Amino acid sequence: MNRKLHSLFVVVTMLLALGLTWFPNPELAVVSAQDDEDTLTSVMVDEAPVLDGVADEAFWEDATAVEIDVRRGANNGSTTVFVKSVYVDDMVYFVAQWADPTESNIRSPWEMQADGTWKLLTDPDDKGGDNNVWYEDKLAIIWPIDNSIVDFEFDGCGVACHRSSDGDPKPYGNKYTETEGEMGDIWHWKSVRNLNQMHDQYLDSTRYSEETKEAGRHSDPSESGGYKNNATEDKTAPAFMLPGEDFPRDGAPGYIIESEAVPFDASLFQPGDRIPAILKSEFVGDGGDISAGWKWEDGMWTLEFGRKLVTGSEFDVQFEDLAGTYNFALATFDNAQVRHAYQNTVTTFVFEQPE
């Protein structure tokens, strides 16, 4: 048995032991890995899935998964992501499932100090955008827009991720494409900061500068919504807290939904208590194109997400040609701001054609 099939057997055995039904049985898993193992085929179905992170619809069980190995990340440095896809009418849907031993949701919370002041907890070894202690789990997918990223089909993320130039202050570089006109569509799921969506972003050839510190990575335009810091104007304390008086004091669930936030009342807390430092709501506009639902259970993440086949946005990949071929690459972040585990290949994506 080759290495990939052996690793697949290991993961399937673990899933079955946990009582999960990602594959109906190990035999089906092996067949899925052998048949076009680097191609994900989206299957036409009669109804859309409920995006709740459960993935219990019968068509998910019947669809064929691709196995994507990701490596060299922080914390849980390597894992295998199983991805399936279906489509209906004008929508396409995906489900991804991967092993992650911990649900990381205490993202740099506020903590009350002994003298009554408040402090944001951060990774003591963070040298600039590299928090691997007080953070969250994430997953990112990049698609070339109009096949504009040269050599993406050969190098995937390698042609865009974490480039550096002399003088760049970031320890793990910047994201940008090589030449003007090369653009990528980034689907960026953030387990704490997103609400019912994946953050829709894009990549272009912008280099790092003091004025463009995010280099080529940008958020798609949004009219409102998204996430922001839960802080007073002088950034010395939380501005809001969870409703009621029985909410967790350990920083869970890591966020406060903006519509539910109530003004902060310091009298309800004592030294050592923590409050989430993120306020969030749904993106309104282009940045909220990708609906999603997720669940962590028994050491596994299940993430379901979907989008219109054609959004009309210049910042998105358009699945206009259902007979066409598309490519993507994927990365997972285990409680890591930038040091993700990444795919060193690309996955081809096609649509099953109705008979």
C-alpha positions, 0 to 999 in steps of 0.5 A: 500500500502506498503512502497516501493510501496508508495515511488515508486508512489511518484517518478513516479508521480514526473517523470510524472509531469516533462514530463519524460517517464521512465515508460509509466504509473504508473500501469507499475511501480507498476507491475515492483516493485511487480515482482521480485523487487530485481532482474534486468533482462537484456533483449536481444534486436536487436540493441545497445543503443546510450549512450547519457544520453537520453535513448529514445530508445523504448526498454528502455521503455519496459524493467523492472526496479528495484528500489534501495533505497539508504540512509544515504548520505551527501547533498541529503541523500536519493534517489531511483535509477531505473535501467534497462538493455539490451544486444546485441551480446557481449555487456551488457548495463544499464541505471540508473535514480535518483532524484538529485536536483542539478547538482554538477559540480564546483569541487574545482576550482581555484579562482583568489584572490584580490592580483592576486594569485590563490587559490583552493576552498575546503570544509572548514570542510574537515577533509581528503578526505571528501569534500562535498561542492566543488565536483561532483556527482558520482555513484558506483557499485560493483560486486564480481569477481568470487563470491569471496567476502564472504557473499556479497549476504547478506551484499553487500557493508557492507562487503567491504566499509569504514572499519577502523583500529586503527590509520587510518587517514581517517574519513570514513575508507577504502575500502578493502575485508576481506581476500586475494583472495576476489576481487570486480569489481568497476564501478565508474562514476564521473560526472566531471572527466570522459569522455564518460566512467565510471572509471573501478576500483577494490577492493582487501584485501590491508590494509591501510598504508603510502605506500598504502593510497588507501587501497584495492581500485585500478584503473584498469591498463590504458595505458594513459588518465584519469584525472589529476589536472590542475596546474602548477608544483609548484601547485600555479596556473592553467596551462591551461584554456578553449579555446576562450575568452567567456568561463564561469568564474564561474568554469563551466563546472568543467573540461577542455578536455585535447585535447582542453586545451590552456595555461593559460593567467592570463591577461584574468581574474580578482579577483573572476573569477574561472577556472576548476581544472581538465584536462581529457581525455578518459582512454586507456586500462583496465580502460576504459572498460565501455563506458557511457553517461549522462545527468542531467535535471529537477532534474534527472540524467540519466546515460547510460553505457555498457561493453563487456560481457567478457573483459578477465581482471582479474580485471573485473566481467565476464558475461560468463554464460548467464544462471548464477546469479550475484549480485551487490550493488550500491551507489550515491554521491551527491556533496560528496567525500566519504559520499555516500548514499548506498544500504543496500541490494544487487540486483541480476542480470540475463539475459533473455534467448532467446526462 
